[in-house]
């Protein structure tokens, strides 16, 4: 005989008129088959029973269970069904009081033992208690999508969605899958009673908002709304978050003043298993500010100070603190403290990334040394890493050069395992990142020529004119994306080959030139992203494709897996594109990703964002699995901060502001290396730095200042101009032969027209009047040499 998985359990189903007959009969039969006791509850209004009629066939159904007398302690599952049941049950005679059915549902949400099942229009019943579903992943009838978003829930485009003790279904037609998920969830909880439960002592991290503090015990609400209680001990210490180069600042003597409701805090503690539960004793508290709503990283100069320290760290590591800037001694790999790692390869895109970082540091600080490092780096790239093919009229960039024993050996094709012996689009894209950012400052015509030559390479050999997009690799002999020597990279497209143009160089190139050709290319790539990358089979985007845009789920390490940061990167750059060529589809996709990704990529207990996960659930799974580990990479945090900052600045929802702050809080608390300088590559789930293997380095092709500097630069732009509505001053150094039209474009990023204006300009320290405030452009004076331009930008008052 088949096991009855719900034996001894009680399933309560709310009822009113206009129910869906087939759905209710299915529940009655299906849950009973599994051994459950099925009860129907309604508001009886003092009657012994009431008879309701169905929506389609007007079938009568008599209910004698009174929801106002329901004992939740004996209910295991509470279901709000489809139809108009929820709308009728939310009626209340006194508009200042919750309806009895709403009170019952609220009490059920407060009891995490009870599985809540809400399907189709059922979420109407939760509207008066929106806090119960705020931040939780749900699905519903299409007609209710706007309602659930207004409640603060995260709409997820799936037939059935599980968020801990809440199961939601799309429509009555999905009642079978909905019921099956509830059965699986309750049965899994029962089976856990007989399997191993961890009962050992361990240390971990909790991030949350203080809701109370008394008798040495802190009450917290985690990022996803769960209550946690933490005890202080005689050895609990506390500190304030600090920036690079700032000293440790103890907060232990001020806990009574700091632990006030609304304060966001990180708690490092020990979890002791006692009396069937865990007691958490705090060992270290990290405060983000001195009062609720105050965050150190929102100070106007936080990110400016950080990029200055990053610039000094990499300058010292490569050339010495005050030594000559000689790129012949540059090395790709740097150890934790900045020491060179003993290998002799100079990678092109690593130097380019440092040029990007130093150029950005100059824009924010005006420090001449940063500009010199950037200009020398761009010149070195041009002289040593560039190949001009005059027959094809294109520019290639070598993978790098090997300078072992003082002899320069060109590395024409990639040395990386995934791309070995091919020319990957990714490397060519990032070869342009640094020079393009520098071009924004100087207008150097040599850089412009190299960029144009590389764009011709992209168009001539990587572009697919028939199906759109760019191939990920070409072979080094025939320059074909279809050559058999490419193996698994043959005739392939991916996120990097299509989507990385915008953040790496193309938006910056458009900002520098205003050339509509670059806007056309941006539009082409974003249209393809919006068309092909969102998929119904997963909450994550699809990142790899065959030539015809069918998904490639077999490639090397990625298989059918998702990189969390790429989803966030798409949202961030779609919102930037809204200021260049706005489309409703861009905004809708960016908002959708922003709303759902916390439920699929963030750590709701500790804060921060994860790395690589399986795109789809295996049978019986409710949580997407980590592919290798639960560590958190610095660049995934960057994508989250920028995505939620620009969403907050342009969409204006408070939820996006909160997500931006929580992301920046984790990054600021755990990724800054206060001992050696720079940024950690990876941290463990609880924020401790992971310092093994290649992940202990600070100068690899994936580090080298670029993303950390990009974060500092754009977080300053978004926080000041879009969120706080404060002014910002930037520095430029146009050459006398720079910018063919002699127009310097000083917009710091793609910003909505009319939101920011150019308020004043100085040239070589003197006020200058030839500028267009609305267009944020400066008509440069004739000069014999480079001039220093300071551009002061200010938000436009609404």
C-alpha positions in Angstrom: 0.0 0.0 0.0 1.3 3.4 -0.9 2.4 5.6 2.0 -0.1 8.4 2.9 2.3 11.3 3.1 -0.1 13.7 4.9 -1.5 11.2 7.4 -2.4 13.0 10.6 -2.3 16.4 9.0 -5.1 19.0 8.6 -5.6 21.0 5.4 -8.0 24.0 5.9 -9.4 25.6 2.8 -11.2 29.0 2.9 -14.5 29.2 1.1 -17.0 31.7 -0.3 -19.2 32.1 -3.3 -17.8 32.2 -6.9 -15.3 29.4 -6.1 -13.9 27.3 -9.0 -15.6 24.0 -8.8 -13.0 21.8 -10.4 -10.3 23.2 -8.2 -12.1 22.7 -4.9 -13.1 19.1 -5.8 -9.5 18.4 -6.8 -8.1 19.6 -3.4 -10.8 17.6 -1.6 -9.9 14.4 -3.4 -6.1 14.8 -3.6 -5.3 15.8 -0.1 -7.6 13.1 1.2 -5.8 10.5 -0.9 -2.6 11.5 1.0 -4.3 10.9 4.3 -5.0 14.5 5.3 -8.1 15.7 7.0 -9.6 18.4 4.8 -11.7 21.2 6.3 -13.5 24.1 4.7 -13.7 27.3 6.6 -15.8 30.5 6.0 -17.3 33.4 7.9 -20.6 32.0 9.1 -22.0 35.3 10.4 -23.6 33.4 13.4 -25.2 30.7 11.2 -24.6 26.9 11.7 -23.7 26.6 8.0 -23.8 28.5 4.7 -24.2 27.2 1.2 -22.2 28.9 -1.6 -22.4 28.5 -5.3 -19.5 28.0 -7.8 -18.3 30.4 -10.4 -18.9 28.4 -13.6 -21.6 25.8 -13.0 -23.3 27.4 -9.9 -22.7 24.1 -8.1 -23.8 24.4 -4.4 -21.3 23.7 -1.6 -22.2 23.8 2.1 -19.7 24.9 4.7 -20.0 24.5 8.4 -16.5 25.4 9.6 -16.3 28.9 11.2 -13.0 30.6 10.4 -13.6 33.0 13.4 -13.4 29.9 15.7 -10.5 28.2 13.9 -7.7 26.8 16.0 -4.5 27.3 14.0 -2.6 25.0 16.4 -4.3 22.0 14.8 -4.0 23.3 11.2 -1.0 22.3 9.1 -1.9 23.9 5.7 -4.1 26.9 5.1 -5.2 27.4 1.4 -6.7 30.6 -0.1 -8.2 29.3 -3.4 -9.0 30.8 -6.8 -12.1 32.7 -8.0 -13.7 35.5 -6.0 -13.3 33.7 -2.6 -10.6 36.1 -1.3 -12.4 39.2 -2.5 -15.6 38.3 -0.7 -13.7 37.2 2.5 -11.8 40.4 2.8 -15.0 42.4 3.4 -15.1 44.2 6.7 -17.9 46.2 8.3 -15.4 48.5 10.0 -12.8 49.9 7.6 -10.4 50.4 10.5 -10.4 46.8 11.4 -9.1 43.7 9.5 -11.7 41.3 8.2 -11.8 38.0 10.2 -10.4 36.0 7.3 -7.5 38.5 7.0 -6.8 38.2 10.7 -6.7 34.4 10.3 -4.3 34.6 7.4 -2.1 37.1 9.3 -1.9 34.7 12.2 -1.0 31.9 9.9 1.8 34.0 8.4 3.1 34.6 11.9 3.3 30.8 12.5 6.0 29.4 10.3 4.9 25.8 11.0 1.8 26.4 8.9 2.2 26.1 5.1 0.3 28.9 3.4 -1.1 28.1 -0.1 -2.4 31.0 -2.1 -3.4 30.6 -5.7 -4.6 32.8 -8.6 -6.6 35.8 -7.1 -6.1 34.5 -3.6 -3.5 37.2 -2.8 -6.2 39.7 -2.7 -6.8 38.5 0.9 -3.2 39.5 1.7 -3.6 43.1 0.5 -4.6 44.5 3.9 -1.5 42.8 5.5 1.0 43.6 2.7 3.9 43.3 5.2 3.2 39.5 5.3 4.3 39.1 1.7 6.7 42.0 1.3 10.0 40.9 -0.1 8.7 37.3 -0.7 8.7 35.6 -4.1 5.2 34.9 -5.4 3.2 34.1 -8.5 -0.4 35.0 -9.2 -3.0 35.6 -11.9 -1.7 38.1 -14.5 -4.5 40.5 -13.4 -2.9 40.7 -9.9 0.7 41.3 -10.9 0.5 45.1 -10.3 -1.3 44.4 -6.9 1.4 42.1 -5.6 4.2 44.4 -6.6 2.4 47.2 -4.8 2.3 45.0 -1.8 6.1 44.7 -2.0 6.1 41.1 -3.0 8.5 39.9 -5.7 6.5 38.6 -8.7 8.0 35.5 -10.2 6.9 34.4 -13.7 6.4 30.7 -12.8 3.3 28.5 -12.5 4.1 27.6 -8.9 6.5 29.4 -6.6 7.8 28.3 -3.1 9.2 30.8 -0.7 9.8 29.0 2.6 6.4 28.4 4.1 4.5 30.1 1.4 3.4 28.3 -1.8 1.7 30.4 -4.6 0.1 29.3 -7.8 -0.6 31.2 -11.0 -4.3 30.1 -11.8 -6.9 27.5 -11.0 -5.6 25.6 -14.0 -2.4 25.0 -12.1 -4.1 23.6 -9.0 -2.6 20.1 -9.5 1.0 21.4 -9.5 0.1 23.7 -6.7 -1.3 20.9 -4.6 1.6 18.6 -5.4 4.1 21.3 -4.2 2.2 21.7 -0.9 2.2 17.9 -0.4 5.9 17.7 -1.1 6.6 20.5 1.3 4.6 19.1 4.2 5.9 15.6 3.6 9.5 16.8 3.5 9.0 18.6 6.8 7.6 15.3 8.3 10.5 13.3 6.9 12.9 15.7 8.4 11.6 14.7 11.9 13.4 11.3 11.4 16.5 12.5 9.6 19.7 14.2 10.8 19.2 17.7 12.2 22.4 19.6 12.9 22.9 20.2 16.6 26.5 21.4 16.8 28.0 24.7 17.7 29.2 26.9 14.9 30.0 30.6 14.1 28.1 32.6 11.5 26.9 36.0 10.5 23.5 37.7 10.7 22.6 41.0 9.0 19.5 42.8 10.0 17.6 45.8 11.2 17.2 46.3 15.0 13.6 46.0 16.1 14.3 46.0 19.9 17.0 45.9 22.5 16.5 45.1 26.2 18.1 43.0 28.9 21.2 42.4 26.8 19.2 40.9 23.9 18.9 42.3 20.4 15.8 41.6 18.3 16.6 41.8 14.6 14.7 41.6 11.3 16.8 40.0 8.5 16.9 41.3 4.9 14.0 39.0 4.0 12.0 39.9 7.2 12.7 36.9 9.5 12.9 37.7 13.2 16.2 36.8 15.0 17.2 37.3 18.6 20.9 37.7 19.6 22.4 37.9 23.1 25.2 40.1 24.1 28.0 38.7 26.3 30.7 40.2 28.5 33.1 39.8 25.6 31.0 41.2 22.8 32.9 44.0 20.9 31.6 46.5 18.4 33.1 48.6 15.7 32.1 51.1 12.9 32.5 50.2 9.3 35.5 52.1 7.8 37.0 53.0 4.5 40.4 52.1 3.1 43.2 53.8 5.1 40.9 54.7 8.0 41.8 53.5 11.5 39.8 51.1 13.5 37.0 52.9 15.5 35.6 51.0 18.5 31.9 51.3 19.3 31.7 48.9 22.2 31.0 51.6 24.8 28.0 53.0 22.9 25.7 50.0 22.4 22.8 51.4 24.3 22.8 54.5 22.0 23.5 52.5 18.8 21.1 49.6 19.1 17.9 51.6 18.4 15.1 50.4 16.1 15.9 50.8 12.4 19.6 50.5 12.8 21.2 48.1 10.3 23.9 46.0 11.8 26.1 42.9 11.1 26.4 40.4 14.0 29.2 37.8 14.0 28.3 35.3 16.6 28.3 31.7 18.0 25.3 29.5 17.5 24.7 27.1 20.4 22.2 24.3 20.0 20.0 24.3 23.2 16.5 23.0 24.0 15.8 22.1 20.4 16.8 25.5 19.0 19.8 27.8 18.6 20.9 30.5 21.0 23.0 33.1 19.2 25.6 34.9 21.2 27.2 38.0 19.6 31.0 38.3 19.5 31.4 41.3 17.1 28.9 43.9 15.9 29.6 46.1 12.9 27.6 49.3 12.6 27.2 51.1 9.3 26.5 54.5 10.9 25.9 56.2 14.2 22.1 56.3 14.0 19.2 54.6 12.1 19.2 55.4 8.4 22.8 56.6 8.4 25.3 54.8 6.3 29.0 55.7 6.1 29.2 54.7 2.4 26.6 57.4 1.5 28.9 60.2 2.7 29.7 62.4 -0.3 33.4 61.5 -0.3 33.3 57.8 0.7 33.8 56.4 -2.8 36.2 59.2 -3.8 38.5 58.4 -0.9 38.3 54.7 -1.8 39.3 55.1 -5.4 42.2 57.3 -4.3 43.5 54.6 -2.0 43.0 51.9 -4.7 44.9 54.1 -7.2 47.8 54.5 -4.7 47.8 50.7 -4.0 48.2 49.7 -7.6 50.6 52.5 -8.4 52.9 51.4 -5.6 52.5 47.7 -6.4 53.5 48.1 -10.0 55.9 51.0 -10.0 56.7 52.0 -6.4 55.0 54.8 -4.5 57.2 57.5 -6.0 59.2 55.8 -8.7 59.1 56.3 -12.4 56.1 54.9 -14.3 57.8 52.2 -16.4 55.4 49.6 -17.8 58.3 47.3 -18.7 58.3 46.2 -15.0 54.5 45.8 -14.9 53.3 42.3 -14.0 49.8 40.8 -14.2 49.8 38.8 -11.0 50.1 40.6 -7.7 50.1 38.9 -4.3 47.9 39.9 -1.4 50.1 42.8 -0.3 50.8 44.0 -3.8 54.1 42.1 -4.4 54.6 40.7 -7.9 54.0 37.0 -8.1 57.1 36.0 -10.1 55.6 35.4 -13.5 56.5 37.3 -16.6 53.3 37.8 -18.5 51.8 41.2 -19.2 48.2 40.7 -20.1 46.6 43.3 -22.4 43.2 43.5 -20.8 44.8 43.7 -17.3 46.8 46.8 -18.3 43.7 48.2 -20.0 41.7 47.6 -16.8 44.3 49.6 -14.8 44.1 52.4 -17.3 40.4 52.5 -16.8 40.8 52.6 -13.0 43.4 55.3 -13.1 41.4 57.4 -15.5 38.4 57.1 -13.3 40.5 58.1 -10.3 41.7 61.2 -12.0 38.1 62.2 -13.0 37.1 62.1 -9.3 40.2 63.4 -7.6 42.1 65.5 -10.2 45.4 63.9 -9.0 48.0 64.2 -11.8 49.8 61.0 -10.9 46.7 58.9 -11.7 46.4 60.5 -15.1 50.1 59.9 -15.9 49.8 56.2 -15.0 46.7 56.0 -17.3 48.4 57.8 -20.2 51.6 55.8 -19.9 49.5 52.6 -19.8 47.6 53.5 -22.9 50.8 54.3 -24.8 52.3 51.0 -23.7 49.3 49.1 -25.0 49.5 50.9 -28.3 53.2 50.2 -28.7 53.4 46.6 -27.4 50.0 45.0 -27.5 48.4 46.4 -30.7 48.5 44.9 -34.1 47.4 46.9 -37.1 46.3 44.8 -40.1 46.5 47.2 -42.9 45.2 44.7 -45.5 42.0 44.2 -43.6 42.0 47.8 -42.1 41.4 46.5 -38.6 43.1 46.6 -35.2 43.7 43.5 -33.0 45.0 43.3 -29.5 47.3 40.6 -28.4 46.4 38.5 -25.4 49.6 39.9 -23.9 53.4 39.7 -24.0 55.9 37.4 -22.2 58.9 39.5 -21.1 60.9 36.7 -19.6 64.7 37.3 -19.6 64.2 40.7 -21.1 62.9 39.3 -24.4 59.5 40.3 -25.6 57.4 37.5 -27.0 54.0 38.3 -28.4 51.0 36.1 -27.3 48.7 36.5 -30.2 46.0 34.1 -29.0 44.5 33.6 -25.6 46.4 31.7 -22.9 43.2 31.1 -20.8 41.9 27.5 -20.7 38.4 28.3 -21.9 39.7 30.4 -24.8 43.0 28.8 -25.5 44.5 29.3 -29.0 41.6 31.4 -30.1 40.8 35.2 -30.3 38.0 35.7 -27.8 35.7 38.7 -28.2 35.9 39.2 -24.4 39.6 40.0 -24.5 39.2 42.4 -27.5 36.3 44.2 -25.7 38.3 44.7 -22.5 41.4 45.9 -24.4 39.2 48.9 -25.2 37.9 49.5 -21.6 40.9 51.6 -20.4 41.7 53.5 -23.5 38.1 54.5 -24.0 37.8 55.9 -20.4 41.0 57.8 -20.9 39.7 59.1 -24.3 36.9 60.7 -22.4 39.4 62.8 -20.6 41.9 63.7 -23.3 40.3 63.2 -26.7 43.6 61.6 -27.9 43.1 61.0 -31.7 45.4 58.0 -31.6 43.1 56.3 -29.1 40.1 57.2 -31.3 41.8 55.6 -34.3 42.5 52.4 -32.4 38.9 52.2 -31.1 37.6 52.7 -34.6 39.9 50.0 -36.0 38.8 47.5 -33.3 35.2 48.3 -34.0 35.8 47.4 -37.7 37.3 44.1 -36.4 34.1 43.4 -34.5 31.9 44.3 -37.4 33.9 42.5 -40.1 34.8 39.2 -38.3 32.7 38.8 -35.1 29.4 40.2 -36.2 26.5 37.9 -37.4 24.7 40.1 -40.0 21.9 37.5 -40.6 20.8 36.6 -37.0 22.3 39.5 -35.1 24.9 39.7 -32.3 28.5 38.9 -32.1 30.3 35.5 -32.0 32.4 34.8 -28.9 35.6 33.5 -30.7 37.3 33.6 -34.0 40.2 31.4 -35.1 43.6 33.1 -35.5 44.3 32.1 -39.1 41.1 32.6 -41.1 39.5 34.9 -38.5 36.4 32.8 -38.8 33.9 32.1 -35.9 33.0 28.8 -37.6 36.4 27.1 -37.9 36.5 23.6 -36.4 39.6 24.4 -34.5 37.5 26.4 -32.1 36.0 23.3 -30.7 33.2 24.1 -28.2 33.5 27.8 -29.0 32.7 27.2 -32.7 29.7 29.3 -33.9 28.8 30.4 -30.4 27.5 33.6 -28.9 27.4 34.5 -25.2 26.6 37.2 -22.7 30.2 38.6 -22.9 30.3 38.8 -26.7 27.0 40.6 -26.9 26.4 42.2 -23.6 29.8 43.3 -22.4 30.3 46.0 -25.0 28.1 48.4 -23.2 29.7 48.4 -19.7 33.2 47.8 -20.8 33.6 50.7 -23.4 30.6 51.4 -25.6 28.5 53.6 -23.3 31.6 55.5 -22.4 32.5 55.9 -26.1 29.0 57.3 -26.8 29.4 59.7 -23.9 32.7 60.9 -25.2 31.6 61.3 -28.9 27.8 61.6 -29.0 28.1 59.5 -32.2 24.8 57.9 -33.1 26.6 54.9 -34.7 27.6 53.9 -31.2 24.0 54.3 -30.0 22.9 52.1 -32.9 25.3 49.4 -31.8 24.1 49.7 -28.2 20.5 49.4 -29.3 21.2 46.3 -31.4 22.9 44.6 -28.4 20.2 45.5 -25.9 17.4 44.4 -28.2 19.1 41.0 -28.5 19.6 40.8 -24.8 15.9 41.6 -24.2 14.8 39.2 -26.8 16.9 36.1 -26.2 18.3 36.1 -22.6 15.2 36.0 -20.4 13.7 32.5 -20.4 10.6 30.9 -19.1 12.4 27.9 -17.8 14.3 29.7 -15.1 14.3 33.0 -13.1 17.9 33.5 -14.4 18.8 34.7 -17.8 20.3 32.4 -20.4 23.9 33.3 -21.1 25.2 31.0 -23.9 23.8 30.4 -27.3 24.4 28.6 -30.6 24.6 30.7 -33.8 20.8 30.6 -34.3 20.2 31.8 -30.7 19.1 28.4 -29.4 20.5 27.9 -25.8 23.8 26.2 -25.4 23.6 24.2 -22.2 26.7 22.0 -22.7 29.6 24.5 -22.8 32.5 23.7 -20.5 31.9 24.8 -16.9 28.7 26.8 -17.5 26.5 24.0 -18.8 22.9 25.1 -17.8 24.2 27.4 -15.0 23.7 31.1 -14.1 26.1 33.7 -13.0 24.2 35.9 -10.5 26.2 39.0 -11.3 25.4 38.8 -15.0 21.7 39.1 -14.3 22.3 42.2 -12.2 24.7 43.6 -14.8 21.9 43.3 -17.4 19.5 45.2 -15.1 22.1 47.9 -14.5 22.9 48.5 -18.1 19.3 48.3 -19.3 18.6 51.3 -17.0 21.6 53.1 -18.5 20.3 52.5 -21.9 17.0 54.0 -20.9 18.8 57.4 -21.0 20.1 56.8 -24.5 17.4 55.0 -26.5 14.6 54.4 -24.0 12.2 51.5 -24.6 9.5 50.2 -22.3 10.9 46.6 -22.7 14.2 47.7 -21.3 12.7 49.2 -18.2 10.3 46.3 -17.7 13.1 43.7 -17.9 15.4 45.7 -15.6 12.7 46.2 -13.0 11.7 42.5 -13.2 15.3 41.4 -12.6 15.7 43.9 -9.8 12.5 42.6 -8.1 13.1 38.9 -8.4 16.9 38.5 -8.1 17.1 39.0 -4.2 15.1 35.8 -3.9 17.4 33.9 -6.2 20.9 35.4 -5.8 21.2 37.2 -2.4 22.0 35.8 1.0 18.9 36.8 3.1 20.5 36.1 6.5 24.1 37.4 6.1 23.8 39.9 3.2 25.8 39.9 0.0 25.4 38.1 -3.3 26.3 34.6 -4.4 28.3 33.5 -7.5 27.3 30.6 -9.8 24.1 28.6 -9.4 22.2 26.0 -11.3 19.6 27.7 -13.5 16.9 25.1 -12.9 15.7 23.0 -10.0 16.1 19.2 -10.0 13.0 17.1 -9.1 12.2 17.6 -5.4 14.3 20.7 -5.0 13.0 24.1 -3.9 16.3 26.0 -3.8 18.7 26.5 -6.7 22.0 24.8 -6.0 25.4 26.4 -5.8 27.6 25.0 -8.5 30.9 24.9 -6.5 30.7 26.8 -3.3 28.7 29.5 -1.5 31.5 32.1 -1.6 30.8 35.7 -2.7 32.9 37.5 -5.3 33.7 41.2 -5.1 32.5 41.9 -8.6 29.0 40.4 -8.0 28.6 42.8 -5.1 29.6 45.7 -7.5 26.9 44.7 -10.0 24.3 44.6 -7.3 25.2 48.0 -5.8 25.1 49.7 -9.2 22.0 47.9 -10.4 20.0 48.9 -7.4 21.4 52.4 -7.2 20.4 53.2 -10.7 17.0 51.5 -10.3 16.5 53.6 -7.1 17.5 56.7 -8.9 15.4 56.3 -12.0 12.4 54.1 -10.8 12.3 55.6 -7.4 11.0 52.6 -5.4 12.1 52.5 -1.8 12.7 48.8 -2.1 15.5 49.4 -4.6 17.1 52.0 -2.2 17.1 49.3 0.5 18.6 46.7 -1.7 21.4 49.1 -2.8 22.2 49.9 0.8 22.2 46.3 1.9 24.5 45.4 -1.0 26.9 48.3 -0.3 26.8 47.5 3.4 28.1 43.9 2.9 30.8 45.1 0.4 32.0 47.9 2.7 32.1 45.7 5.8 33.9 42.7 4.3 35.7 43.3 1.0 38.1 46.1 2.0 41.5 44.9 3.0 42.5 47.2 5.8 45.8 45.4 6.4 47.4 45.3 3.0 45.2 47.6 0.9 43.0 46.9 -2.1 39.9 44.7 -2.4 39.6 41.0 -1.6 38.7 38.8 -4.5 36.3 36.5 -2.6 34.9 36.1 0.8 33.2 33.2 2.5 29.4 33.3 3.0 30.0 34.8 6.4 32.2 37.6 5.1 35.6 36.2 6.1 38.2 36.7 3.2 39.0 33.6 1.2 42.7 33.6 0.6 43.6 30.4 -1.1 44.8 29.7 -4.7 44.4 32.4 -7.3 41.7 34.0 -5.2 44.4 35.4 -2.9 45.8 37.6 -5.7 45.0 41.3 -6.4 46.3 41.8 -9.9 44.9 39.1 -12.1 43.0 39.8 -15.3 39.7 39.8 -13.3 41.0 42.3 -10.6 43.5 45.0 -11.6 41.5 47.9 -10.2 38.9 48.0 -13.0 35.6 46.8 -11.4 36.5 48.3 -8.0 37.2 51.7 -9.6 34.1 51.4 -11.7 32.1 50.9 -8.5 33.7 53.9 -6.8 33.2 56.1 -9.9 29.6 55.2 -10.7 28.4 54.8 -7.1 29.6 58.4 -6.6 27.6 59.5 -9.7 24.4 57.6 -8.8 24.4 58.4 -5.1 25.2 62.1 -5.4 23.3 63.1 -8.6 20.4 60.7 -8.7 19.6 59.6 -5.1 20.9 62.3 -2.8 20.5 65.1 -5.4 23.9 66.6 -4.6 26.4 68.2 -6.9 29.6 66.6 -8.3 32.8 68.0 -9.8 34.8 66.1 -12.4 38.3 66.6 -13.9 39.3 66.4 -17.6 42.5 67.0 -19.5 41.7 67.5 -23.2 44.7 67.7 -25.6 45.0 70.5 -28.1 44.4 68.0 -30.9 41.7 66.2 -28.9 38.1 65.9 -30.0 37.7 66.7 -33.6 34.8 69.1 -33.0 36.6 70.6 -30.0 33.6 69.8 -27.8 34.3 68.1 -24.4 31.3 66.1 -23.2 31.3 65.9 -19.4 28.2 63.8 -18.6 29.6 61.2 -16.1 27.3 58.4 -17.2 24.1 57.9 -19.3 21.7 60.0 -17.3 18.1 60.9 -18.0 17.8 64.1 -20.1 16.9 67.0 -17.9 17.9 65.4 -14.6 21.4 66.9 -14.4 22.9 70.1 -15.7 26.4 71.6 -16.0 26.5 74.4 -13.5 30.0 75.9 -13.9 33.3 75.2 -15.7 36.9 76.1 -14.9 39.7 75.9 -17.5 43.3 76.0 -16.0 41.8 77.3 -12.7 39.9 80.2 -14.2 36.1 80.5 -14.8 35.0 79.6 -18.3 31.7 80.4 -19.9 31.6 78.6 -23.3 29.5 75.6 -22.2 26.0 74.2 -22.7 24.5 73.6 -19.3 21.7 71.3 -20.6 23.8 69.2 -23.0 26.7 69.1 -20.5 29.2 70.0 -23.1 32.2 72.5 -23.1 33.4 74.3 -26.2 37.2 74.0 -25.7 39.5 77.0 -26.2 42.4 76.8 -28.7 45.6 76.0 -26.8 49.2 74.9 -27.4 49.0 72.1 -24.9 46.6 70.2 -22.7 44.3 72.2 -20.5 42.8 71.2 -17.2 39.0 71.4 -17.1 36.9 71.2 -14.0 33.2 70.6 -14.6 30.7 71.1 -11.8 27.4 69.1 -12.3 24.3 69.6 -10.3 20.9 67.8 -10.3 18.0 69.8 -11.7 15.5 70.7 -9.1 12.1 69.2 -9.9 
